[in-house]
């Protein structure tokens, strides 16, 4: 019984201690001229869906939830955002070559159609980020038209 108490105290101290380890925030007030929404004629319904479902992990400005300061959740979020931005950052869209844009659009289409994106771990909490069948069709059609126009 004494060992269980010691382990519980050590775990509690460790949990409290890690709360003081800072994480990098992905927030910016600036929308660069290279942003996907600025350089493309994005209809409002598509723009809204992309901002809700994609921009938290794939842009330079994440809208953080209330639990983002609790470790180890903050590390988990930071890792997802870094990986998401490394794969695609909508704020840097116009700095890509047309060939790279087409490749990214093919990937976006494939991942939305297959349900890979947005990630299940994101939509579990952010239910508004899920795509209905109609939204999937509209976004995919828009992305395909954009890809064909490049």
Secondary structure, 3 states (H helix, E strand, C coil): CHHHHHHHHHHHHHHHHHCCCCCCCCCCCCCCCCCHHHHCCCCHHHHHHHHHHCCCCCCCCCCCCHHHHCCCHHHHHHHHHHHHHHHCCHHHHHHCCHHHHHHHHHHHHHHHHHCCCCCHHHHCCCHHHCCCHHHHHHHHHHHHHHHHHC
